[in-house]
Amino acid sequence: MTTAQTILDPSLQSPEVREFEKGLLSRVVGQDRAVRRLARVYQVFTAGLSSPGRPLVNLLFLGPTGSGKTRLVEAVAEVLFNDPHAILKMDCAEFQHSHEIAKLLGSPPGYLGHRETQPLITQEALEAHFTDKLKLSLVLFDEIEKASDALWQLLLGILDKATLTLGDNRRVDFSHAMIFMTSNLGSQEVMRLMNGGLGFASRQAEDSEELDYKIYRAAVDAARRKYSPEFMNRIDKVIVFRALKPEHLEKILDIELARVQERIISATGDNQFVFKCMPSARRFLLREGTDPKFGARHLKRAIERHLVFPISNLLATKQVQLGDFVTVDATEDGRRLIFLRQEQGAVVGTGQAVGESPPIAAIVSTPKAARALARRASRN
């Protein structure tokens, strides 16, 4: 008598995890490999197979500045809790001296400020965003390489036993927490693997396993030189972020412009309007916002400077009205941006500078923004 056997597929993900991964990919650009690794971690959590007596996972994010390390943690909070701020975040630059650890724990008995210094890490803070369906905390130690050695020693107990004792002897349980640590260590070594250009676009074999392995080893070796073996052994996964390519910045530009459009639609007053960004204006923003040293952060600064500031002048001077449609273009020499206001099918204004900043770039209108604008117009 033979026994029937069924071939199982361990690579298959649950619908919940697929939605989780899809949500992250729509928010984080150019880091698909990091998103897939995080989705695997979330699958272990949803299956209930996380290690008992430890945090759900300890993750170390390495890579160049502006590549999306902190943004990925915020995206997780958005997908799970619909709030990018649903994170217990510690900026490790604030803990460069050992005595500043008291801000995390509170002053112990016998020290000045005991019972007066409220600790940043408490059980209440960890459980602030718990829901009936999801008992999960997101804890972020940002730029951990800037912290004092005392913080690293403090983390050893958290990463291993999921417990922390505060200054007043209260214990904090991290067994329902995902702990993220970000660091720029290894950025220079990773960038040296490039042959010029932004990101890895100039490397013909950039997707090869050999290059991926070199990038990973360069970042991990830099971390091992900085941190003790005890610290590294408590990290479950090291995820290395890669520098952004020009095509990634194109997608980030779309996301950021859509966000500014949402800000305009949700602004108070009756002068909300919609933008259309022409290709020449997009090229201008990308040129002004491209810097391989600063990644996507430089692009965001360019949008604030060349878009948000001038728009504030347009709103304040009432040059645009409710329901207007503005098309933004660049001059022929590509050195500045101009804009046109279109009302009831006719162009009624021509481009000119706004204040001392270059004129605005355009925003891509989103369906959500268009519906909100239509509702506001109908009420008036």
Sequence and secondary structure as in RCSB ss.txt:
>XXXX:A:sequence
MTTAQTILDPSLQSPEVREFEKGLLSRVVGQDRAVRRLARVYQVFTAGLSSPGRPLVNLLFLGPTGSGKTRLVEA
VAEVLFNDPHAILKMDCAEFQHSHEIAKLLGSPPGYLGHRETQPLITQEALEAHFTDKLKLSLVLFDEIEKASDA
LWQLLLGILDKATLTLGDNRRVDFSHAMIFMTSNLGSQEVMRLMNGGLGFASRQAEDSEELDYKIYRAAVDAARR
KYSPEFMNRIDKVIVFRALKPEHLEKILDIELARVQERIISATGDNQFVFKCMPSARRFLLREGTDPKFGARHLK
RAIERHLVFPISNLLATKQVQLGDFVTVDATEDGRRLIFLRQEQGAVVGTGQAVGESPPIAAIVSTPKAARALAR
RASRN
>XXXX:A:secstr
         TT   HHHHHHHHHHHTTS S HHHHHHHHHHHHHHHTT S TTS SEEEEEE  TTSSHHHHHHH
HHHHHHS TT SEEEEGGGG SGGGGHHHH   TTSTTTTTS  S  HHHHTTT  SS   EEEEEETGGGS HH
HHHHHHHHHHHSEEE TTS EEE TTEEEEEEE TTHHHHHHTS SSSTTTT TTTTSHHHHHHHHHHHHHHHHH
HS HHHHHT SEEEE     HHHHHHHHHHHHHHHHHHHHHSSSS   EEEE HHHHHHHHHHT  TTTTHHHHH
HHHIIIIIHHHHHHHHTT S TT EEEEEE TTSSSEEEEEEETTEE      BTTB         HHHHHHHHH
HHHH 
